[in-house]
Amino acid sequence: MNRYRHDAGRRRVLKGLAASGIAGGLGLWQDPLWARAQTGRIIPLTGPDFDLIIDEAPVSITGRRRTAVLVNGSLPAPLLHWREGDTVSLRVTNRLAEPTSIHWHGLILPANMDGVPGLSFDGIAPGETFTYRFPLEQAGTYWYHSHSGFQEQLGHYGPLVIQPREPDPWTYDRDYVVMLSDWTDENPVRVLAKLKKYAEYYNFNERTVMHLLRDFRDQGFRQTLAERAMWGRMRMSEADLADISGYTYTFLVNGAAPADNWTGLFDPGDRIRLRFINSSAMSYFDVRIPGLKMTVVAADGLNVKPVSVDEFRISTAETFDVLVEPEDRAYTIFAQPMDRTGYARGTLAPRPGMSAPVPEPDPPVFLTMADMGHGDHAGHGDRAQHDHHRHHGDHAHHGHAQSRAIPVLPEGVRHHPAEFGPGVDMRVDTPSIALDDPGVGLRDNGRRVLTYADLESDFPDPDGREPARTIELHLTGHMERYIWSFNGRKASQAEPIFLSYGERVRIVFVNDTMMAHPIHLHGMWSDLEDEQGQFRVRKHTINVPPGSLRSIRVTADALGRWALHCHLLMHMETGMFRTVIVDEGPLPEGAVKPEPQHGPHPRHHGGHHHG
């Protein structure tokens, strides 16, 4: 029997109900034992009605007094604890001197409740109160944040958890949110200005003479010089894994810096659910708990078939829920950014005041020509890593082989809507699809690392129809000018993407840049396809590594104007954003509108298929 099935004898039926004081409909609506962290700053709020106040307040994360944008005076914002099936009302009052907003990340709701100024509503003006009101037709771990300017970087973000109508297929005793974020004492406007002037401003991981000598030894004199020359012609840095580093960032767990050591307590024998949320503005994290296996049971709020790992990479805006079973000792929750320039740290412990050793960050890693589409990744040579790029002013041809392609896609991906120009400095002709590649810095590190190939929804394709058409979007940019875009056009230059209500469409993302991008579509689920074009996992945010292709299916079942964007805040602000409009227009040829559904909508629950 699956070890994560209900075990009422020793699990939540006893401890959870004792904590809540009520049986809650035989446990179907019970509140979990929301453990208060020893030094954490998350304030839980429960119920269907809320008053949220957005204001500025002084904070001291690094020892220096700075001004943050806070919700109800806390950083992160309060944990909103909801129940599937309820209708929630949130009265949001703006006490800032500028407009604000709240976007409910990953929630399926009416467009005018989505919270994107200029698309679905006008924003919340200073001194005004806006009421969000919408039904909850899904469950799981999500989060909320400002969609106005740089307020998200300044602290305007918080977790939300929706308890399911039916119990989860696994049990636990403790329930913790682990919200990862990045904080800078600098004004975010000044940070962007520095990146615009010099994109490598915060990068201190450049190669040294020692790296050069090591590469001479490992790769040979000629190949090393050829690669150095190619990087020079591309005017790019192989150390550019993150735009903003630990030089200015402090990495936080639930608002606490590493020295503050956020701590989650447990009793020996407890099984703990950890709800990881990456609410950072610009940082990917590689997460592990030395000495503990983590069983991933949910991704982006939706249940997946359990998979046991030592480590996972969580891109900005993703969420992963894991189960752990600690022994009677302390453990370190360790989250290092991709460029290894710092870490976020917390502790799980059976008693207050305990701590565990904190690992040293892994050595800095460098992009290779394989990451950029030339040659093989170690251990992945048979998985389409011989890709072939063309660069501005340089046509490089390095041993390219046949790339595996999703059969239902057009043969190859060679349609480039954007030629080289002031906003595009690079593109890829045959991108890698390999979902089983853990990514740069995580390959062959001796740990079992989660990949997208490991993620499988615990329900079949909720739509079941083949997409009637394909939309190809290239993720494009120019590093020297710090410009980011789709198909070579910034948001201000691009026409909206139009979808007809009810159609099933395939969207193919091709990353023509050297950086990973977390792509988020508002209002609709993104159904990730595998290499064979089969439904894999339903998510709200899709990580697209450099030089790679990711294909999703989308059911356009939400009328209105929606955002599609990279969730790296500076990338979105500088142009990697598109408007998606779903209207009642005619369907494309061959497409069929879904039959009306009765009961829970299939976009929220698995196992329901359109007719």
C-alpha positions as CSV (number, residue, x, y, z in Angstrom):
1,M,0.0,0.0,0.0
2,N,1.2,3.5,-0.8
3,R,2.9,4.8,2.4
4,Y,1.4,8.2,1.8
5,R,-2.2,6.9,2.0
6,H,-4.3,7.7,5.0
7,D,-2.9,6.4,8.3
8,A,-5.6,7.7,10.7
9,G,-4.1,5.7,13.6
10,R,-1.1,8.0,14.1
11,R,-1.5,11.0,11.9
12,R,-3.6,14.1,11.4
13,V,-7.0,12.6,12.5
14,L,-5.6,12.7,16.1
15,K,-3.2,15.6,16.2
16,G,-4.8,17.9,13.7
17,L,-8.3,17.6,15.1
18,A,-7.1,18.0,18.6
19,A,-5.4,21.3,17.6
20,S,-8.5,22.6,15.8
21,G,-10.9,21.5,18.5
22,I,-13.5,20.3,16.0
23,A,-13.9,17.4,13.7
24,G,-14.9,19.6,10.8
25,G,-17.1,17.3,8.9
26,L,-15.2,14.1,9.6
27,G,-12.0,15.8,9.0
28,L,-12.7,17.0,5.5
29,W,-12.5,20.6,6.5
30,Q,-10.1,20.3,9.4
31,D,-7.4,23.0,9.9
32,P,-3.9,21.6,10.1
33,L,-1.6,22.3,13.0
34,W,-0.2,25.5,11.6
35,A,3.0,25.6,13.5
36,R,4.3,29.1,14.5
37,A,8.0,29.5,13.8
38,Q,10.3,30.4,16.6
39,T,11.7,33.4,14.7
40,G,9.5,33.5,11.7
41,R,7.4,36.5,10.8
42,I,4.5,35.0,8.9
43,I,1.1,35.8,10.5
44,P,-1.7,33.4,9.7
45,L,-5.2,34.7,8.9
46,T,-8.1,32.3,8.5
47,G,-11.6,32.7,7.1
48,P,-13.5,34.0,4.1
49,D,-13.3,37.7,4.9
50,F,-10.2,39.8,5.2
51,D,-9.0,43.4,5.6
52,L,-5.6,44.0,4.1
53,I,-3.7,47.3,4.4
54,I,-0.8,48.1,2.1
55,D,1.6,50.6,3.5
56,E,5.3,51.5,3.8
57,A,7.2,50.7,7.0
58,P,10.8,50.6,8.1
59,V,12.6,47.2,8.2
60,S,16.1,46.1,9.1
61,I,17.0,42.9,7.2
62,T,20.8,43.5,7.1
63,G,21.2,45.8,10.1
64,R,20.5,48.9,8.0
65,R,17.1,50.7,8.3
66,R,15.3,50.6,5.0
67,T,11.7,51.2,3.8
68,A,9.6,48.2,2.7
69,V,6.1,47.8,1.2
70,L,4.2,45.6,3.6
71,V,0.7,44.1,3.9
72,N,-0.7,44.5,7.4
73,G,2.7,45.5,8.6
74,S,4.5,42.1,8.0
75,L,7.1,40.7,5.7
76,P,6.2,38.4,4.2
77,A,2.5,39.4,4.0
78,P,0.1,37.4,6.2
79,L,-0.5,33.7,5.4
80,L,-4.1,33.6,4.0
81,H,-5.6,30.2,4.9
82,W,-8.7,29.5,2.8
83,R,-11.0,26.5,2.1
84,E,-11.9,25.1,-1.3
85,G,-15.6,25.9,-2.1
86,D,-15.7,29.1,-0.1
87,T,-16.1,32.5,-1.6
88,V,-13.6,34.9,-0.2
89,S,-13.8,38.7,0.1
90,L,-10.7,40.8,0.6
91,R,-10.9,44.5,1.2
92,V,-7.5,45.9,0.2
93,T,-6.7,49.5,1.3
94,N,-3.8,51.4,-0.2
95,R,-2.0,53.7,2.1
96,L,1.0,54.2,-0.2
97,A,1.6,57.4,-2.2
98,E,1.4,55.4,-5.4
99,P,-1.1,52.9,-6.9
100,T,-0.8,49.3,-5.8
101,S,-2.4,45.9,-6.6
102,I,-2.5,42.3,-5.6
103,H,-2.3,39.4,-8.1
104,W,-3.4,36.0,-6.8
105,H,-0.6,33.9,-8.4
106,G,-1.9,30.6,-9.8
107,L,-5.5,31.1,-8.9
108,I,-8.2,30.6,-11.5
109,L,-10.7,33.5,-11.1
110,P,-12.5,36.2,-13.1
111,A,-10.3,38.5,-15.1
112,N,-11.4,41.6,-13.1
113,M,-10.2,39.9,-9.9
114,D,-6.7,38.9,-11.3
115,G,-5.1,42.1,-10.2
116,V,-2.9,43.3,-13.1
117,P,-3.2,47.1,-13.5
118,G,-3.9,48.1,-17.1
119,L,-5.3,44.7,-18.1
120,S,-8.0,43.5,-15.7
121,F,-8.5,46.6,-13.6
122,D,-7.1,50.1,-13.0
123,G,-5.1,49.3,-9.9
124,I,-5.8,50.6,-6.4
125,A,-5.2,54.4,-6.2
126,P,-3.7,55.9,-3.1
127,G,-6.2,56.2,-0.3
128,E,-8.7,53.9,-2.0
129,T,-10.1,50.4,-1.0
130,F,-10.7,47.7,-3.6
131,T,-12.6,44.6,-2.8
132,Y,-11.5,41.3,-4.3
133,R,-14.3,38.7,-4.3
134,F,-14.1,35.3,-6.0
135,P,-15.0,31.6,-5.4
136,L,-12.3,29.1,-4.6
137,E,-12.5,26.2,-7.1
138,Q,-9.0,24.7,-6.4
139,A,-6.8,23.8,-3.5
140,G,-3.1,23.7,-2.6
141,T,-0.2,26.1,-2.1
142,Y,-0.1,29.4,-3.9
143,W,1.0,33.0,-3.2
144,Y,0.1,36.6,-3.8
145,H,2.1,39.7,-4.7
146,S,2.0,43.2,-6.1
147,H,1.8,43.6,-9.9
148,S,2.7,47.3,-9.6
149,G,6.2,48.6,-10.3
150,F,8.9,47.2,-8.0
151,Q,6.7,46.7,-4.9
152,E,7.2,42.9,-5.1
153,Q,11.0,43.4,-4.6
154,L,10.3,45.7,-1.7
155,G,8.4,43.1,0.3
156,H,4.8,43.0,-1.1
157,Y,4.3,39.3,-1.3
158,G,2.7,36.6,0.9
159,P,1.7,32.9,1.0
160,L,-1.8,31.5,0.7
161,V,-3.0,27.9,1.3
162,I,-6.3,26.5,0.2
163,Q,-7.5,23.4,2.1
164,P,-9.0,20.8,-0.2
165,R,-12.6,19.8,-0.1
166,E,-11.6,16.2,-0.1
167,P,-8.6,15.0,2.0
168,D,-5.2,14.8,0.4
169,P,-4.0,11.2,-0.5
170,W,-1.3,11.4,2.1
171,T,-1.1,12.6,5.7
172,Y,1.1,14.7,7.9
173,D,1.3,16.2,11.4
174,R,2.9,19.6,10.9
175,D,2.4,22.1,8.1
176,Y,4.9,24.8,7.4
177,V,5.2,27.4,4.6
178,V,8.8,27.9,3.6
179,M,8.8,31.2,1.6
180,L,12.0,31.9,-0.2
181,S,12.8,35.5,-1.3
182,D,15.6,38.0,-2.0
183,W,16.0,41.3,-0.4
184,T,18.3,44.3,-1.4
185,D,19.0,47.4,0.6
186,E,19.3,49.2,-2.7
187,N,16.4,51.0,-4.4
188,P,15.2,48.5,-7.1
189,V,15.0,51.4,-9.6
190,R,18.7,52.0,-9.1
191,V,19.4,48.2,-9.4
192,L,17.7,48.2,-12.9
193,A,19.6,51.3,-13.9
194,K,22.9,49.6,-13.1
195,L,21.9,46.6,-15.2
196,K,20.9,48.8,-18.1
197,K,24.3,50.4,-18.0
198,Y,26.3,47.2,-17.4
199,A,24.5,43.8,-17.3
200,E,27.4,42.2,-15.4
201,Y,27.4,44.8,-12.6
202,Y,26.5,42.3,-9.9
203,N,28.5,39.3,-11.3
204,F,31.7,38.6,-9.4
205,N,32.0,35.0,-10.6
206,E,34.0,35.7,-13.8
207,R,36.7,33.2,-14.9
208,T,40.2,33.6,-13.6
209,V,43.6,32.6,-14.9
210,M,43.3,29.4,-12.8
211,H,40.1,28.5,-14.6
212,L,41.9,29.0,-17.9
213,L,44.8,26.7,-16.9
214,R,42.3,24.1,-15.7
215,D,40.4,24.2,-19.0
216,F,43.7,23.9,-20.9
217,R,44.3,20.7,-18.9
218,D,40.8,19.3,-19.2
219,Q,39.9,20.4,-22.8
220,G,43.1,21.1,-24.5
221,F,44.7,24.3,-25.7
222,R,42.9,24.6,-29.0
223,Q,39.4,23.9,-27.8
224,T,39.8,26.2,-24.8
225,L,40.9,29.1,-26.9
226,A,38.1,28.5,-29.5
227,E,35.5,28.6,-26.7
228,R,37.0,31.7,-25.2
229,A,36.9,33.4,-28.6
230,M,33.3,32.3,-29.2
231,W,32.2,33.8,-25.8
232,G,34.0,37.0,-26.8
233,R,32.3,37.2,-30.2
234,M,28.9,36.6,-28.5
235,R,29.8,39.4,-26.0
236,M,28.4,37.2,-23.2
237,S,29.7,35.8,-20.0
238,E,29.6,32.1,-19.2
239,A,29.3,33.0,-15.5
240,D,26.0,34.9,-16.1
241,L,23.6,32.6,-14.3
242,A,21.8,35.3,-12.4
243,D,21.5,39.0,-13.1
244,I,21.6,40.0,-9.5
245,S,23.8,38.2,-7.0
246,G,24.5,38.0,-3.3
247,Y,26.7,41.1,-3.7
248,T,23.5,43.1,-3.1
249,Y,20.9,40.3,-2.2
250,T,20.2,38.8,1.2
251,F,18.3,35.5,0.8
252,L,15.4,35.0,3.2
253,V,13.3,32.2,4.6
254,N,9.9,33.5,5.7
255,G,11.4,37.0,5.9
256,A,14.3,35.9,8.1
257,A,18.0,36.3,7.0
258,P,20.3,33.3,7.5
259,A,21.6,34.6,10.8
260,D,18.1,34.9,12.1
261,N,17.6,31.2,11.5
262,W,13.8,30.7,11.0
263,T,12.9,27.5,12.9
264,G,10.0,25.1,12.5
265,L,9.5,22.9,15.5
266,F,8.3,19.3,15.4
267,D,7.8,16.3,17.8
268,P,9.9,13.2,17.2
269,G,8.0,10.9,14.9
270,D,6.1,13.7,13.1
271,R,5.7,13.7,9.4
272,I,6.0,17.3,8.2
273,R,4.6,19.0,5.1
274,L,6.8,21.8,3.8
275,R,5.2,24.2,1.3
276,F,8.1,25.8,-0.6
277,I,7.2,29.0,-2.4
278,N,9.8,31.0,-4.4
279,S,8.6,34.5,-4.0
280,S,11.9,36.1,-5.0
281,A,12.1,38.9,-7.6
282,M,15.0,37.5,-9.5
283,S,16.5,34.3,-7.9
284,Y,16.3,30.6,-8.7
285,F,17.1,28.4,-5.6
286,D,18.5,24.9,-5.3
287,V,16.9,23.4,-2.2
288,R,18.0,20.5,0.0
289,I,17.8,19.4,3.7
290,P,21.0,17.5,4.4
291,G,20.3,14.2,6.0
292,L,16.6,14.2,4.9
293,K,14.9,12.7,1.9
294,M,12.1,14.9,0.5
295,T,9.1,13.4,-1.1
296,V,7.6,15.8,-3.6
297,V,3.8,15.5,-3.5
298,A,2.6,18.8,-5.2
299,A,3.8,21.2,-7.8
300,D,2.2,24.7,-8.3
301,G,-0.6,23.8,-5.9
302,L,-1.7,20.6,-7.7
303,N,-0.9,17.0,-6.5
304,V,1.7,15.0,-8.3
305,K,2.6,11.3,-8.0
306,P,5.1,11.2,-5.1
307,V,8.8,11.2,-6.0
308,S,11.7,11.0,-3.5
309,V,14.6,13.4,-4.0
310,D,17.6,14.9,-2.2
311,E,17.4,18.3,-4.0
312,F,15.2,20.4,-6.3
313,R,15.5,23.6,-8.3
314,I,12.6,26.0,-7.8
315,S,12.3,28.8,-10.3
316,T,10.9,32.1,-9.4
317,A,7.1,31.9,-8.8
318,E,7.0,28.0,-8.6
319,T,5.8,26.1,-5.5
320,F,6.7,22.6,-4.4
321,D,5.1,20.7,-1.5
322,V,7.3,18.0,0.1
323,L,6.9,15.6,3.0
324,V,9.8,14.8,5.3
325,E,10.2,12.5,8.4
326,P,12.9,13.9,10.6
327,E,14.6,12.1,13.5
328,D,15.1,13.5,16.9
329,R,17.7,16.1,15.9
330,A,18.0,19.4,14.0
331,Y,18.2,19.8,10.2
332,T,19.1,22.7,8.0
333,I,16.9,23.9,5.2
334,F,19.4,25.1,2.7
335,A,18.5,27.1,-0.4
336,Q,21.4,28.4,-2.6
337,P,20.9,30.6,-5.7
338,M,22.0,29.3,-9.0
339,D,25.1,31.5,-9.0
340,R,26.2,30.2,-5.5
341,T,26.7,33.7,-4.2
342,G,24.9,33.2,-0.9
343,Y,22.1,31.1,0.6
344,A,18.8,31.2,2.5
345,R,18.8,29.1,5.6
346,G,16.2,27.8,8.1
347,T,16.0,25.0,10.6
348,L,13.7,22.1,11.5
349,A,14.2,21.1,15.1
350,P,12.5,19.1,17.9
351,R,13.3,21.8,20.5
352,P,13.8,25.6,20.4
353,G,17.3,26.9,20.1
354,M,18.7,23.9,18.2
355,S,20.5,24.2,14.9
356,A,22.4,22.0,12.5
357,P,25.6,22.6,10.4
358,V,25.0,24.9,7.5
359,P,26.7,23.6,4.3
360,E,29.1,25.8,2.3
361,P,27.6,26.9,-1.0
362,D,28.6,24.7,-3.9
363,P,31.4,26.0,-6.0
364,P,30.4,28.5,-8.7
365,V,29.4,26.9,-12.0
366,F,29.8,28.1,-15.5
367,L,27.7,27.8,-18.6
368,T,29.2,25.7,-21.3
369,M,28.7,25.6,-25.0
370,A,26.5,22.6,-24.4
371,D,24.2,24.8,-22.2
372,M,24.2,27.2,-25.1
373,G,23.4,24.5,-27.6
374,H,26.9,23.3,-28.7
375,G,28.0,19.9,-27.7
376,D,26.9,17.4,-25.0
377,H,25.9,17.9,-21.4
378,A,27.7,15.3,-19.3
379,G,25.5,12.3,-19.2
380,H,23.0,13.8,-21.5
381,G,24.7,13.3,-24.9
382,D,21.8,11.1,-26.2
383,R,19.2,13.6,-25.2
384,A,19.4,16.3,-27.9
385,Q,22.2,18.3,-26.4
386,H,24.0,18.9,-29.8
387,D,22.1,22.0,-30.5
388,H,23.2,24.7,-33.0
389,H,23.0,28.4,-32.3
390,R,23.6,31.4,-34.6
391,H,24.8,34.6,-33.1
392,H,24.9,38.2,-34.1
393,G,28.0,38.7,-36.2
394,D,29.0,35.1,-35.7
395,H,27.7,31.9,-37.4
396,A,29.0,29.1,-35.2
397,H,28.7,25.5,-36.4
398,H,29.8,23.0,-33.7
399,G,29.1,19.3,-34.2
400,H,25.3,19.4,-34.3
401,A,23.3,16.2,-34.2
402,Q,19.6,15.4,-34.6
403,S,17.6,16.9,-31.8
404,R,14.7,15.0,-30.4
405,A,11.5,16.8,-31.2
406,I,8.0,16.5,-30.0
407,P,6.3,14.6,-32.8
408,V,3.2,16.7,-32.9
409,L,5.2,19.9,-33.4
410,P,6.2,21.1,-36.9
411,E,9.4,19.4,-38.0
412,G,12.2,21.2,-36.2
413,V,11.8,24.7,-34.7
414,R,13.3,27.0,-37.2
415,H,10.8,29.7,-37.6
416,H,12.3,32.9,-36.1
417,P,9.9,35.8,-36.0
418,A,12.7,38.1,-34.9
419,E,15.8,38.7,-36.9
420,F,18.9,40.0,-35.2
421,G,18.5,43.6,-34.3
422,P,18.8,46.1,-31.4
423,G,16.8,43.8,-29.1
424,V,18.1,40.4,-30.1
425,D,21.7,39.2,-29.8
426,M,21.3,35.4,-30.1
427,R,18.9,32.6,-31.2
428,V,18.8,28.8,-31.3
429,D,17.8,26.6,-34.3
430,T,17.5,23.2,-32.7
431,P,16.7,23.6,-29.0
432,S,17.0,20.9,-26.4
433,I,13.7,19.4,-25.1
434,A,15.2,17.0,-22.5
435,L,13.0,17.3,-19.4
436,D,15.3,14.9,-17.5
437,D,18.2,17.4,-17.4
438,P,18.5,18.8,-13.9
439,G,20.2,21.9,-15.2
440,V,23.6,23.7,-14.9
441,G,25.2,23.2,-11.5
442,L,23.1,20.2,-10.6
443,R,24.3,17.5,-13.0
444,D,26.2,14.6,-11.4
445,N,26.5,16.2,-8.0
446,G,26.0,13.0,-6.1
447,R,22.4,13.9,-5.1
448,R,19.1,12.8,-6.5
449,V,17.8,16.0,-8.1
450,L,14.2,16.6,-9.2
451,T,13.6,17.2,-12.9
452,Y,10.4,18.0,-14.9
453,A,10.6,14.4,-16.2
454,D,9.9,13.3,-12.6
455,L,6.7,15.4,-12.3
456,E,3.5,13.6,-13.2
457,S,0.1,14.9,-12.2
458,D,-2.0,12.4,-10.3
459,F,-4.8,12.9,-12.8
460,P,-5.0,12.4,-16.6
461,D,-5.2,15.3,-19.1
462,P,-8.2,17.3,-17.9
463,D,-9.0,18.4,-21.4
464,G,-8.1,15.4,-23.6
465,R,-8.3,17.2,-27.0
466,E,-5.4,17.7,-29.3
467,P,-4.6,21.4,-29.8
468,A,-6.0,22.8,-33.1
469,R,-3.1,25.2,-33.6
470,T,0.4,26.0,-32.3
471,I,1.7,29.4,-31.2
472,E,5.5,29.7,-31.1
473,L,7.0,32.2,-28.8
474,H,10.8,32.8,-28.7
475,L,12.2,34.2,-25.5
476,T,14.6,36.8,-26.7
477,G,17.0,39.4,-25.3
478,H,20.1,41.5,-25.7
479,M,22.4,41.2,-22.7
480,E,24.6,44.2,-23.3
481,R,21.5,46.5,-23.7
482,Y,19.6,44.6,-21.0
483,I,16.5,44.2,-23.2
484,W,14.1,41.2,-22.8
485,S,11.2,40.3,-25.1
486,F,9.1,37.7,-26.8
487,N,9.8,37.2,-30.5
488,G,12.2,40.2,-30.4
489,R,9.4,42.7,-29.5
490,K,9.0,44.3,-26.1
491,A,5.6,44.5,-24.6
492,S,5.1,48.1,-25.8
493,Q,5.8,47.0,-29.4
494,A,3.7,43.8,-29.5
495,E,0.2,43.0,-30.5
496,P,-1.9,40.9,-28.1
497,I,-2.2,37.2,-28.5
498,F,-5.8,36.3,-29.3
499,L,-7.4,33.0,-28.2
500,S,-11.0,32.0,-28.9
501,Y,-13.0,31.0,-25.9
502,G,-13.0,27.2,-25.6
503,E,-10.2,26.4,-27.9
504,R,-7.3,24.1,-27.1
505,V,-4.0,25.6,-28.2
506,R,-0.4,24.6,-28.0
507,I,2.2,27.2,-27.0
508,V,5.8,26.4,-27.7
509,F,8.5,28.4,-25.8
510,V,11.9,28.5,-27.4
511,N,14.6,30.1,-25.2
512,D,17.0,32.0,-27.5
513,T,18.9,33.4,-24.5
514,M,21.6,32.2,-22.2
515,M,19.4,32.6,-19.1
516,A,16.6,30.5,-17.6
517,H,13.2,32.2,-17.6
518,P,10.1,31.2,-15.5
519,I,7.1,31.8,-17.8
520,H,3.7,32.5,-16.1
521,L,0.4,32.5,-17.9
522,H,-2.4,34.2,-15.9
523,G,-6.0,32.9,-15.7
524,M,-5.4,29.4,-17.3
525,W,-3.4,26.3,-16.5
526,S,-0.3,25.3,-18.4
527,D,-0.3,21.6,-19.3
528,L,3.4,20.6,-19.9
529,E,4.0,18.1,-22.6
530,D,6.8,15.6,-22.6
531,E,9.1,14.8,-25.6
532,Q,6.5,12.6,-27.1
533,G,3.8,15.3,-26.9
534,Q,2.0,13.6,-24.1
535,F,0.5,15.4,-21.1
536,R,2.9,15.4,-18.2
537,V,2.0,17.8,-15.5
538,R,-0.3,20.8,-14.9
539,K,1.4,24.0,-13.7
540,H,1.0,27.7,-13.5
541,T,4.7,28.6,-14.1
542,I,7.0,26.8,-16.5
543,N,10.8,27.0,-16.2
544,V,12.5,27.3,-19.7
545,P,16.3,26.7,-19.4
546,P,18.7,28.4,-21.8
547,G,18.8,27.0,-25.3
548,S,15.7,24.8,-24.6
549,L,12.2,24.2,-25.7
550,R,9.1,23.7,-23.5
551,S,5.7,22.9,-25.0
552,I,2.4,23.5,-23.1
553,R,-1.3,22.9,-23.9
554,V,-3.7,25.6,-22.8
555,T,-7.5,25.5,-22.7
556,A,-8.8,29.0,-23.3
557,D,-11.7,28.7,-20.8
558,A,-11.3,32.1,-19.2
559,L,-12.7,35.2,-20.9
560,G,-10.9,38.5,-20.6
561,R,-7.4,40.0,-20.8
562,W,-4.6,38.1,-19.2
563,A,-0.8,38.5,-18.7
564,L,1.8,36.2,-20.1
565,H,5.3,37.1,-18.8
566,C,8.7,36.1,-17.5
567,H,8.4,36.1,-13.7
568,L,11.9,37.6,-13.2
569,L,10.8,41.1,-12.3
570,M,13.5,43.0,-14.1
571,H,12.9,40.9,-17.3
572,M,9.1,41.6,-17.2
573,E,9.7,45.3,-16.5
574,T,12.0,45.6,-19.5
575,G,9.7,43.9,-22.0
576,M,9.3,40.1,-21.6
577,F,5.5,40.5,-21.3
578,R,2.5,39.9,-23.6
579,T,-1.2,40.4,-23.3
580,V,-3.4,37.4,-24.0
581,I,-7.0,38.1,-24.9
582,V,-9.6,35.3,-24.7
583,D,-12.9,36.3,-26.4
584,E,-16.0,34.8,-28.0
585,G,-14.6,35.0,-31.5
586,P,-14.8,32.1,-34.0
587,L,-12.7,29.1,-33.2
588,P,-9.8,28.1,-35.5
589,E,-10.7,25.6,-38.2
590,G,-11.0,22.1,-36.8
591,A,-11.4,23.3,-33.2
592,V,-14.5,22.3,-31.2
593,K,-15.8,24.1,-28.1
594,P,-16.0,22.0,-25.0
595,E,-19.3,20.8,-23.7
596,P,-20.6,22.6,-20.7
597,Q,-19.4,21.0,-17.5
598,H,-21.4,20.1,-14.5
599,G,-19.8,20.2,-11.0
600,P,-16.2,21.0,-10.5
601,H,-14.6,22.5,-13.6
602,P,-11.9,20.3,-15.2
603,R,-9.3,23.0,-15.1
604,H,-9.3,22.7,-11.3
605,H,-9.6,18.9,-10.9
606,G,-8.1,16.0,-12.6
607,G,-10.0,13.1,-14.2
608,H,-12.7,15.2,-16.0
609,H,-12.5,15.3,-19.7
610,H,-14.1,17.6,-22.2
611,G,-16.5,15.8,-24.6
